Amino acid sequence: MREVILSVKDLKIHYPIKMKVKGKIWSQKNKVQAVNGISFDVYKGETLGIVGESGCGKSTSGRAIVRLERPTSGQILYKGEDIWSYGREQLFEYRKKAQMIFQDAYSTLDPRFTIGRSICEPMVIHKAGSREENEKQARKLMRDVGLPETYYDRYPHEFSGGQRQRIGVARALALNPEILVCDEPVSALDVSVQAQILNLMKELQEKFSLTYIFISHNLSVVKHLCDRIGVIYLGNMVELSEKDELFGNMLHPYTRALISAIPIPDPAFKRRKVILEGDVPTPINPPKGCPFATRCTYATELCRAEKPALEDVGKGHFVACHIYGGRRQEMNGQMLRAGIMPPQRESLL
């Protein structure tokens, strides 16, 4: 049985809408519901992919896991302990175990620091060793991520985007973490450089026994790297499954639309496109029932009235959709009366 290293339970992150009136800041009753009750487990040694459109709450969830965002409600459990109950000393230890790789590597590097000092900085803050020991470890990490030691005294502006991301990876590994939250670490890179960084991350995962939470909007990248994939829409987890099960038996209509949009490098292969109509609802005033009901071809009165729970439909495949959940008989009846054909399953592997 696999060990659960991290659990997210009913996580909600809402931001009050504030406005300035006559020099004073007032908070309105409305709020942006960035994350609206997601739950998932992360197993030790795996790579869990989190995908979805821009603004769906992927990055916000990742930042909460490393305690850069405070949840409105819910729990984030690291080895059974809620990280938001930690005192100063416990938090200091947790910072060593959970690190983050950011999308824009350049903005996370101090332009006044050499890259050697940037990699050493976490070790200095946590008093991991002497100056000589920290420098030795930093040079080793540079070799691990494919950077020559001769670059130790250079500055961030002297490097390319791919090299800066390697520096970010080295710095994240400085304290020997167990969990790395990777927030779209390759989205700003050229395709050839993306492949290099992804292959590097696979090698480092085996070498350092790392657990990845990989956040991305690119399903092709997630398919290459991840073991399981969770799909988020408007702050809600709508599907979660093993990679092969998800691509071979996608259930949620939103997941089907995402996967149908993946480009295929074969002009002879024709795939039926699932075109989503309408815009993503505002997170300030999300739909009452299913968050996807306003854009779903199969939506009925039940979908618009009641939000479906994330349920296991077999083989560890979780989906939040009335078509497959406990209300499926009622849902099928409403679809039949409305003349709506049920979704046809097809493999897109």
N, C-alpha and C positions, 0 to 999 in steps of 0.2 A: 504493500500500500504506500502510495506516495505521500511525502510529508508536506503539509501545508505550512509555508513559511510566512505568508501574509494573507489576511482576510479583510476584504472591504464589505461592510454590512450597511445597507440602506443609506449610503452616503448622499447627503444633500449639501449643496453650496449655493447660497443665494446672496446676491449683492443688493443692498438698498439703493434706490435711485435718489441721488442727492442733487440739489440745485442751490444756487447762490442768490439770495434776495437781500438787497440793501446791505451788502457786506457780511451777511450771516449765511451759514450753510444749513439748509433745511433738508430733512430726510422725508421723502414721500412714502406713502403706504405701499406703492408699487415696488417691485423688486425684480431683478433679473435672475431667473431660475437656471443658473448655468449647469448645475448637476442636480438631478431631481430623483434621487433614490436608487443608485446603482449598487449592485452586490456581485462580488466574484471572489474566488480563491486563487492564490498564486502558489504553485507547487515548487518546491526546492529544485533548482537545476533546470527548470523549463524556461522557454521564452513565450510569454503571453503577449499577443498582439492586440492592440486596441485601435480600432479604425472607425471612421465616420467623417462626415463633412466638416468643413471649417466652422467653428463656433458651436460644435455639438457637446463640448465639455471634456474632450480627451485630455488636453494639456492641463486643465484645471484639476482634474482627478489625479494626474501624475504629480502635480505640485503639492497636492494635499498629502500624498503618500510620503513625501520627503519633508513634510511640515513647513511648506512655504505658503500654503493657503489653509485658513482655519475653516473647518466644516461648520455649516449651520446645524446639522444634526447627523447622526450615524456614528459608526465606529470604524477605525482602521486598526486591526490587530496584527502585531508582529509577534509571532510565536505565542499567541494567546493573550498578549497584553496590549491594551489600548494605548497607542502612542501619544494620545492627547491627555493621558493621565500621568505622563512622565514628569518627574521633577527635573531640576537642572542637570544633575549628574547622569540620570538615566537618558535624558535627551542627548547629552554629550556623547554617550556610548552609541545611541541609535544613529547619530549623524555619521559615525564610522561605518555602520552596517548598511545604510541606504544612501546612495549617491545618485546624482542626476547628470545626464549628458544633454546639453541644450541644443536647440536648432541652430542658433546663430553663434558659432564658436567665437567669432571675432569680438562680439559685444561682451562676452563673458571673460575675456582676457584683459587684464590691466595693461594699457599700452606703455606704462612706465616700468613694468616688470619684464625681465628676461623670461623666456619660457622655463628655464631651470628654476627660477624663483617662483613662478606660478605653480609649477608642479610640486615644489617643496612647501608651499604655503599651507596646505591642509595638515601636513606633518608637523609644521612649526606650531600651528594653532592647537593641535592635539598633543603636543609634546611627545611625538613618537620616537625621537632619538636625538642624538647630537647633530651638529651642523654637518659634520663629515658623513655620518650615517645617512642623513636625509639626502645629501647630494649624491651619494652612492646609489641610493634607492631610486632617485629621480633619473639618473643616467640609465639604470637598468630598465625602468619603465619606458624610457625613450626608445631603447632597443626593442622592447616588447611590442611597441606600437609601430615600429618601422621607421624611426627617425634616427639619424646619425647623432652620436654624442657630441660631435663638433658644433651642433646647432644649440648647445646648452645656453650660450651667452647671447643668443640672438633675440630680437624683439618680435612681437606678433605681426607687425606690418611687413615683415620680411618673408612671410610665409603665404602659401596659397590656401584656398578654402579647405581642401582636403587635408593639408598638413595641419592647419589650425584645429580641425576636428580630431586629428590624431592626438594633438596636445591636450584637448579637452578630455579625451578618453584616458590618457595617461594620468591626468590630474584626478579624474574620478576614481582611478584605481589606487591612488596613493595610500589610502588608509585600509586597503585590503577589504573592500566591502563584500557583502553577500548579495545585495540587490542593487541593480542599476536601472533607474527609470530613464529611458531613452526617448526624449521628446523630439520626434522627427529629425533624427541626427543626420540624415542624408538628403533631405528634401531640397536643400539649397546647393547641392553639388551636381556636377556633371555626371552623366550616366556611367561612364567608365570609372570615375572616382567613387561613385556610389557602390559599385561592385567591389572595389578594393576595401572600402570601409566595412561593408557587410561581411566579407570573408574574414577580415581582421577580427570583427566582433565574434564570429563563430569560433575562431582559434582561441581568443582570449577567454571565451566562456568555458571551453574545455580545460584550458590551462589553469584558470583561477577558480573553477567551480562556481560560476556566477549564475544568478537568476536575473533574467531580463524582463522588464515590462516595456514593450516596444510600441510607442505611439506613432501612428502614421495615417495619412490619408491615401497612401498608395498600396492597393491590395496586392499588386505584383511583388513588391518588396516584402510585404508581410508574409505572403505565401512562401517566399524563398527562405525566410529566416525563422518563422515562428512555429511552435508546436500546437498551440491553441490560439483561437482568435475570438475576440469579443467585439460586437458591432454596437456602436452607440448612435442614437438619433435623438436630438433635442434634449440631451441630458439624461437619457434613459437607455439602459442596456436592453437591446431588442433580440439579440441572439448571441450565443456563446457555445463554442464547440471545438473539437479537435479539427485541425486544419483540413485533413482529407475528407472528413465527414462534412464539414461546412461547404467546401467547394463541390463535393459530389452530391450533396443532398441539402442545399440551402433551402430554408423554409420561409423565413420572414420576407414579405414582399420588398422591403427596403434592401435587404441583403441581396436579393435577386437582381435588383436594379444596379447595385454597386458592382456586382460581379459581371453583369452583362456589359458594363462599360469598359472592362479591361481590354486594351488593344491586343490583337492576336497577330503575330508577324507571319501570317500566311494568307495571301489574298484569295486562295481557293476555299478557305474555311469561312462559312457564313454562320453568324450567330444572331438569333433573334434578340433585338434590343428591347429592353424594358425602359420606356420613356416615362419619367415622372413629370406629372403636370403640376403647375402651381409652385408657389414659393414655400420655403421652410417657415413655419409659424414663428412668431416672435417669442423668445423665452420670457418676455415680460408678462405675456398673457397666453400661455400654452393651451392647447385644446383640453377639454374636460376629461374625455375618455382616453382612447389610444392616441399617443402623440403623433402617429403616422396616419391617422384616419383621414385627415384633410387631403392627402395625396395618394391614398391607397385605392386601387381599382376594386378591391373586394370589401370595402368598408360597408357596414350595415348600421342599424340603429344601436345594436349592442356595442359596437366599436366606438361610436360617438358618445355613448353614455357611461361606459365602464372601462377603466384602464386594465389591460390584461397583465397578469402576473408572469414573471419569468419562471417557466416550468420545464422540468426535465421530461423530454418526450422519448428518451431511450438513448443508450450509448453515450451518456454524458452530454447529450445535445440539448441545450436549453434554448427556449424561444418564448418571447412574449407576444403571443398572437392568439386570438380566440379561435382561429381556424384549427389549431392543433391542441389547445388547452382544455381545461375541464369543462368549458362551456361550448365545446365544438358542436354538439348536437343542436343546441339552440342556434348557434351561428350558421350551421348548414341549412337549417330550416329557413332562416331569414334570407340567406343567399338564394335559396331555391325560389322563394316567393318573389324576390326582386329580380329574378332572371340572371343572376350572376354566376358565371361558370367558375368552379374552384380552380386554383392554380395548378398548372401541369408541372410535375417534377421532371427535371432534366439534369444531367451531369454536365458540369462545365470544367471538369478537370482537363 
